[in-house]
Amino acid sequence: MYAIVEIAGQQFKVTKDQKLYVHRLNEERGANVEFTQVLLVDADGKVKVGAPVVEGAKVVAEVVSHVKGEKVIVFKKKRRKGYRVKNGHRQCFTELVIKDVIA
């Protein structure tokens, strides 16, 4: 059984006991979070497609930790002008474990 759910503006395909990294959520570590924006549910070959969401379906997840992603280097240069700027960025993520998919 899997579902396609919208979390923090992005769509993810999730199954039970899956580890998932999403953009930072304002939840405490160890908290259970319910996502009701379920767009599609596949239960043993029976597919339910929402318009826009599936009624009564939800995904329950547990917040494991808050982590930072890999460093991304942003380098800007204009040739023959002496302009060079180097900047780095690390995105904040929330690590989730999917506890249950309820259809």
Secondary structure as UniProt FT lines:
FT   STRAND          2..7
FT   TURN            8..9
FT   STRAND          10..15
FT   TURN            16..17
FT   STRAND          19..23
FT   TURN            29..30
FT   STRAND          32..35
FT   STRAND          38..43
FT   TURN            44..45
FT   STRAND          46..49
FT   TURN            55..56
FT   STRAND          58..78
FT   TURN            79..82
FT   STRAND          83..102
//
